[in-house]
Amino acid sequence: MAELLIGVAELGEAEGRVLRRWSVRTGVAVMLIAVAGLILLASVGFLLASLFLYCAEIWGTTVAALVVGTVLLFIAFLAFWAALRMTR
């Protein structure tokens, strides 16, 4: 009976080490995904700002804001429409 309890305790200890290693790896992976998402968001912001500045040189700030805003609204609409189609 004592050997059985010792075996169960050793098994629990080994499983605990595996669980700790798995949770650390998962935590690091989630953190890296979050950092990548923030960098992606910042890069999209810079790309949109550069598009706006380029259009502002050509058409002026008011028309550039209208054009860039309209393009972004259209892209958002397409993404929303695609999401609705996927959920049907």
Summary of the structure (lengths in Angstrom):
residues: 88
radius of gyration: 26.1
end to end distance: 57.5
largest distance: 85.3
contacts: 181
relative contact order: 0.05
helix: 95%
strand: 0%
